């Protein structure tokens, strides 16, 4: 595995950049945009929310001044946002003169974009509320036990959000998510039409970056963001899934000290990065693997 040479990229074709949290993919996107032009488009399911900038490592205002950015912080924190919403929001950026540089850590967004997305009916609010309540009271294992076997075998069973989504689809439509996925229409942007890059750092290097980054986030304003969220804090809100939010809220409530909050959030981030890396390696065999960009 080597660094990416900017000279190897075609300035006229879209670029996809995936990678685990803290892998440096956003900086890679900036380097490409500054060298070749283009608009950087978010493909991270939590960075869409307006109420977290620092905690979710959204590009800073200084970064946004270096190149055009889109689909960052454009959704209210209490609004559910699905991969279908993202594909619809992405569409205008696939049909303009500036080529998109699509970057993020949500593998499902990239698979929907490059492999297609099943046209599943929307989940009614009543079903969503029931799922939220059961997740809080019984845990995602209870929902997982009620899924059809084909769907259960296909999804990430350790991810409560994925399990809940599959349960909502089955409850709403009477069909398993796997059946809907098998009826998927053609992709909007197949891999053959773009330049897909996976930033894949050594595990120890990535873990060290994660440890440094969370404390930097706290020092740079993440604790202030959590303080602003505290009066109306609801762990069931979509944006509350941001890694580290629960721990910082617990600290502000006096339940744990700041060092413990940072340690727990760092552990949670490492676990999340491990799941991301596992998913990417299983699903992104056709992507070019790099460790960064050549100077």
C-alpha positions, 0 to 999 in steps of 0.5 A: 500500500502506498500514498496517493499521487495526485497526478494519477487522478483524472480531474474530470472524473468524480472521486470517492474517498472512504476511510475509518474515523480519524484516518485523514480522509478529509485532509486528502479530499482538501488536497485534491480539491485545492490541486485539481478543483471540485466540490467536497461532498459529505458521505458521513451519516453523523456529519450531516447534523447541524448541532455537532461540528467539532465532536463529529470532526466536520470540516472547520470554517477554515477548511471550508474556506479552502474549497467548496463543501456540501451536505455538512451540517444541513440537517436539524439534530432531531430529524431522522436522515436515511441513506435515501435522503442522502442520495436525493440531496447528493443528486444536484452535486452529481449534475453540475460542472464542478466534479464531486469529491465525495468523502466520508466513513459511512460505507452504506452511503457509498454502497448505495451510490455505487451499487444501487439502493432498494426503493423501500417505503418510508417508515411511519412515525408510529413504527419508528417510535415503537422501535425507539422505545423497544431499543431503549427498553430491551436493547437491539438484540430483542429486535434482531431476534425478530428479523428474518434469517436472510436479513439477520445474516446480511446486516451488521448485527452489532450496530443497533441503528442497522438492526433497528432499520431492518426491524422497521422495514420488516414491520412496515412492509412485511418483507425483509430488508434482504428481499428489498435489497435484492430488488435494487435498481441500477446504481447512480454512480457505478465504480467504473464511472469514478475514482474510488480511494480507500484510506487504510491506515495501520491499526496502531497508527489509527488508534494513536490518531484517535486517542490524540484527536478526541482530547483535541476535540474537547479542547477545541469546543466539543465540550461547549457543544455538549453543554449547549445540547444538555438542556434538551438532551435526548439519547434517542435523537438521531444526532445523539448517536455522535460518538462521545456525546453520551460521555460528555453529557455524563460528565456535564451531569457530574456522573463521571470526570472529564478524563473518564469521559475522554477515555470511554469516548476514545474506546468507543471510537476505536471500536467504531473504527474497527467495525468500519475497517472490517466493513470496508475490507469486506465490501470495497475490494475494487477500491484503491487502498492508500495511506495518504497523499504524496507530498 
